Structure formats: C-alpha cells, structure tokens
Amino acid sequence: MDSSQLKEMKRFRRGFRFVGAMFCLVGSVMLIAFASLLLDPESTIIDNGVRTNAFGPKLSATIFVAMFVLVGLLCLLAPKRIFDRLFVWRQPLLSSWFSK
C-alpha cells in the first residue's frame, strides 16, 4: 500500500467513528425521551395514526431507538483492524462498480 491509500484508510476509519459518535449522540437523546415516555403511564404515542398510551407501542419505539445507540457504540468501539479489513474488501467492489 502506498501512502495515499493509508491516508484514505485512516479517513475511512475516522468517518466510521464520526458516524458512530453521531448515532450515539442522537440516539441517546432520543432514548432518554422515549424512556421517559415508557415509564409514564399517562403519556401517549402515535401508533399507526392512532394516539395510544398502551405499553407495547412505547416499548417498541424505545427498543428501536436503543438500536441506534447500540450501532453507534459498535462503530465507536470496534477495533481498527475490522475497519481496515472492510476498507480492503471495499476497494475491488468500488472499482468494479465505478471503474475507479
């Protein structure tokens, strides 16, 4: 690998870390909001166009938002060798699709 590919690989890793940080940040804010909705029995949520205060839809929404935090943490805490392998795997795929 030459130095330009190493710089591109570093940028690739930083991009994934940045996306992971944004997922964690936005997901945690939303998780706090949905957890407060989940714990309040009087709060309502719109499910399929109908306003309801049932526990099931609120739990589903909270779990869905928690997935964002989980994906963000996986991107933040993954070892750099995983991103390096993904970068190497991506190169021939890009060249075959875009003739790069």
ABEGO torsion letter per residue (X at the ends): XBAAAAAAAAAAAAAAAAAAAAAAAAAAAAAAAAAAAAABAABBBBBGGBBBABAAAAAAAAAAAAAAAAAAAAAAABBAAAAAAAAAAAAAAAAAAAGX
